[in-house]
Amino acid sequence: MSERNALIELANFIGRSPLASSDMRVRNKALAGMTDRILPKQRRSVGDLLNVVMTLSARTRRMVQEPVSVEIDVFAPGGKRALRMFFGDNT
């Protein structure tokens, strides 16, 4: 695959994870499924439980953050624009 095709594919990427859903119920169901897989029914140590809490806390913080927009301008030594790239929402 050429670099151009890979960049076009990346630009058209749409997150399909249930964690990226705008519906809070869908996100909560996905998180509940993750915790069920992480915490089996057997007894765990305090360290294991703390690790799970910290992991879910970090994921929750990332989920509620606003999407990021990045704009990159590169100029040639002569002062002309060499490259301009946008990632994310350009509003």
C-alpha positions in Angstrom: 0.0 0.0 0.0 1.4 3.4 -0.9 1.9 6.1 1.7 -0.8 8.2 0.0 -3.4 5.4 0.3 -2.5 4.8 3.9 -2.9 8.5 4.7 -6.3 8.6 2.9 -7.4 5.5 4.8 -6.2 7.1 8.1 -8.0 10.4 7.3 -11.3 8.5 6.7 -11.0 6.5 9.9 -14.1 6.6 12.1 -13.8 5.2 15.6 -16.1 2.1 15.9 -15.4 1.4 19.6 -18.5 1.5 21.8 -16.4 3.7 24.1 -16.5 6.4 21.4 -20.3 6.4 21.3 -22.1 9.6 22.1 -24.7 7.6 24.0 -23.7 7.2 27.7 -25.6 3.9 28.0 -23.6 2.3 25.3 -20.3 3.5 26.9 -21.4 2.3 30.3 -22.3 -1.2 28.9 -18.9 -1.4 27.2 -17.2 -0.4 30.5 -19.2 -3.0 32.4 -18.1 -5.7 29.9 -14.5 -4.7 30.4 -14.8 -4.9 34.2 -16.4 -8.3 34.0 -13.5 -9.5 31.9 -10.9 -7.9 34.2 -12.4 -9.0 37.5 -13.2 -12.7 37.3 -15.3 -14.2 40.2 -12.2 -15.4 42.0 -10.7 -13.5 44.9 -8.1 -10.9 44.0 -5.5 -9.0 45.9 -5.8 -5.4 46.9 -3.1 -4.5 44.4 -5.2 -6.1 41.6 -8.3 -4.2 42.6 -6.3 -0.9 42.8 -4.9 -1.6 39.3 -8.4 -2.1 37.9 -9.7 1.1 39.5 -6.8 3.2 38.2 -7.2 1.7 34.7 -10.9 2.5 34.5 -10.3 5.9 36.0 -7.8 6.8 33.3 -10.1 5.4 30.5 -13.0 7.4 31.9 -10.9 10.6 32.0 -9.9 10.1 28.4 -13.5 9.4 27.3 -14.9 12.6 28.7 -12.2 14.9 27.2 -13.0 17.0 24.2 -11.7 15.7 20.9 -8.3 17.2 19.8 -7.6 19.1 16.7 -4.1 19.5 15.4 -2.9 21.9 12.7 0.6 21.7 11.4 2.2 24.4 9.2 5.7 23.8 7.8 7.6 26.6 6.0 10.5 26.3 3.5 13.6 28.3 4.2 12.5 30.8 1.6 9.4 31.6 3.7 6.8 29.8 1.4 4.5 27.3 2.9 5.8 23.8 2.3 3.1 21.8 4.0 -0.2 22.3 5.8 -1.9 19.4 7.5 -5.1 19.3 9.6 -6.1 16.4 11.9 -9.4 16.4 13.7 -12.2 18.9 13.6 -11.3 22.2 11.8 -14.1 24.4 13.2 
